[in-house]
Amino acid sequence: MNVQLAGNGQDSTSFNALTTLRDRDLPATLGRVPGISYAVAGGTAASHDTIQTVHDNAPRVFAVVAVLAFVVLLAGFRSIVIPAVSIV
């Protein structure tokens, strides 16, 4: 089934319509039918999911980069003060 979403496909209006479709409309209709599964696909859904994945993983990426920078600075300067001050 194809459903047209409001907006241009990449704006907040489209993402809000996608969230409404996923969280309210589909569970209230198809979610009540036993044994059925459903998913939302398309350009808007893919874009929204990619943005959400980046936002969810960004803190881990920054933490790994900070730890690796600390280790490299610790090995290079052989002092714990310089890497600690640099990371902070």
TORMI-496074 format. One line per field, with one value per residue: x, y, z of N, C-alpha, C in turn; residue number from 1. Coordinates in steps of 0.2 Angstrom, whole numbers, plus 5000, padded with zeros to 4 digits. Layout:
BEGIN
n_X: (X:...) $
n_Y: (Y:...) $
n_Z: (Z:...) $
ca_X: (X:...) $
ca_Y: (Y:...) $
ca_Z: (Z:...) $
c_X: (X:...) $
c_Y: (Y:...) $
c_Z: (Z:...) $
sedo: (NUM:...) $
END
This chain:
BEGIN
n_X: (5004:5003:5006:5004:5014:5013:5021:5038:5045:5058:5057:5053:5039:5036:5043:5036:5024:5027:5031:5019:5012:5019:5019:5006:4995:4997:4999:4986:4978:4982:4990:4981:4977:4978:4994:4999:5012:5020:5029:5037:5042:5053:5059:5058:5056:5068:5078:5074:5077:5091:5096:5092:5099:5112:5112:5109:5121:5131:5137:5144:5154:5161:5166:5174:5184:5189:5195:5204:5212:5217:5225:5234:5240:5245:5255:5263:5267:5270:5265:5252:5245:5245:5238:5225:5221:5221:5210:5199) $
n_Y: (4994:5011:5026:5043:5056:5071:5086:5088:5077:5077:5086:5093:5092:5081:5071:5071:5067:5054:5049:5049:5040:5028:5027:5029:5028:5015:5005:5006:5001:4991:4984:4978:4967:4950:4940:4948:4957:4973:4986:5002:5009:5018:5033:5044:5037:5030:5041:5047:5036:5035:5047:5046:5035:5040:5051:5043:5036:5045:5050:5038:5037:5049:5047:5036:5042:5051:5043:5036:5047:5051:5040:5040:5053:5051:5041:5048:5059:5055:5058:5061:5072:5081:5074:5073:5086:5090:5083:5086) $
n_Z: (5000:4996:5004:5004:5011:5021:5016:5009:5009:5015:5025:5041:5042:5035:5042:5054:5050:5046:5059:5065:5057:5059:5074:5078:5068:5060:5071:5077:5067:5057:5067:5075:5069:5071:5068:5058:5050:5048:5039:5037:5023:5010:5004:5013:5025:5025:5026:5038:5047:5045:5049:5063:5067:5066:5075:5087:5088:5089:5102:5106:5096:5098:5111:5109:5100:5109:5119:5111:5107:5119:5123:5113:5115:5128:5126:5118:5125:5137:5149:5161:5163:5152:5141:5148:5151:5137:5132:5140) $
ca_X: (5000:5007:5003:5007:5015:5013:5028:5042:5049:5064:5057:5050:5032:5036:5045:5031:5019:5030:5031:5012:5010:5022:5017:4999:4990:4998:4997:4979:4974:4985:4993:4976:4976:4983:4998:5001:5018:5020:5034:5036:5048:5053:5064:5057:5058:5076:5081:5073:5080:5098:5097:5091:5105:5118:5111:5110:5128:5136:5140:5149:5159:5165:5169:5180:5189:5192:5199:5210:5216:5220:5230:5240:5244:5248:5261:5268:5270:5272:5262:5245:5242:5244:5232:5219:5219:5219:5204:5194) $
ca_Y: (5000:5017:5032:5050:5059:5078:5089:5087:5071:5078:5091:5091:5090:5074:5067:5071:5063:5047:5047:5048:5034:5023:5026:5029:5025:5008:5001:5006:4998:4984:4981:4975:4961:4945:4937:4952:4962:4978:4991:5008:5010:5023:5038:5048:5033:5029:5047:5048:5031:5036:5053:5044:5031:5045:5054:5038:5033:5050:5050:5033:5039:5054:5044:5032:5046:5054:5038:5035:5053:5051:5035:5042:5058:5048:5038:5053:5064:5051:5062:5060:5079:5084:5071:5074:5093:5091:5080:5090) $
ca_Z: (5000:4996:5007:5003:5017:5020:5016:5003:5009:5018:5030:5048:5041:5032:5047:5059:5047:5047:5066:5067:5054:5063:5081:5080:5063:5059:5076:5078:5062:5055:5073:5079:5066:5073:5064:5052:5051:5043:5040:5033:5018:5006:5004:5019:5031:5025:5028:5045:5050:5044:5054:5069:5068:5067:5082:5092:5089:5090:5108:5107:5092:5102:5117:5106:5098:5115:5122:5107:5107:5126:5123:5109:5118:5134:5123:5115:5130:5143:5155:5161:5164:5145:5138:5152:5149:5130:5131:5143) $
c_X: (5005:5003:5007:5008:5015:5020:5031:5046:5055:5063:5053:5042:5031:5038:5040:5025:5021:5030:5024:5010:5013:5020:5010:4994:4991:4996:4989:4975:4977:4988:4988:4974:4981:4987:5000:5007:5018:5027:5033:5043:5048:5058:5064:5059:5065:5080:5080:5077:5088:5100:5097:5097:5111:5117:5111:5117:5133:5140:5145:5155:5164:5169:5175:5185:5192:5197:5205:5215:5220:5226:5236:5244:5248:5255:5266:5271:5272:5270:5255:5241:5240:5238:5225:5217:5217:5212:5198:5194) $
c_Y: (5006:5023:5038:5053:5067:5080:5087:5081:5071:5083:5089:5089:5083:5069:5066:5067:5055:5045:5045:5041:5028:5021:5026:5026:5018:5004:5001:5003:4991:4981:4977:4968:4955:4942:4941:4956:4967:4982:4997:5009:5016:5028:5042:5044:5031:5035:5048:5043:5032:5042:5050:5039:5035:5048:5049:5036:5039:5050:5044:5034:5044:5051:5039:5036:5049:5049:5037:5041:5053:5046:5037:5048:5056:5045:5043:5057:5061:5055:5061:5067:5081:5081:5073:5081:5094:5088:5084:5097) $
c_Z: (5000:4999:5006:5009:5016:5019:5009:5003:5014:5024:5036:5047:5039:5038:5053:5056:5047:5054:5067:5063:5057:5070:5082:5075:5062:5065:5078:5073:5060:5062:5077:5075:5068:5067:5058:5055:5046:5044:5036:5029:5014:5008:5011:5025:5031:5028:5035:5049:5050:5049:5061:5072:5070:5074:5088:5094:5090:5096:5109:5102:5095:5108:5114:5104:5104:5118:5118:5107:5114:5126:5119:5112:5124:5132:5121:5120:5136:5150:5155:5161:5157:5142:5141:5150:5142:5129:5134:5139) $
sedo: (1:2:3:4:5:6:7:8:9:10:11:12:13:14:15:16:17:18:19:20:21:22:23:24:25:26:27:28:29:30:31:32:33:34:35:36:37:38:39:40:41:42:43:44:45:46:47:48:49:50:51:52:53:54:55:56:57:58:59:60:61:62:63:64:65:66:67:68:69:70:71:72:73:74:75:76:77:78:79:80:81:82:83:84:85:86:87:88) $
END
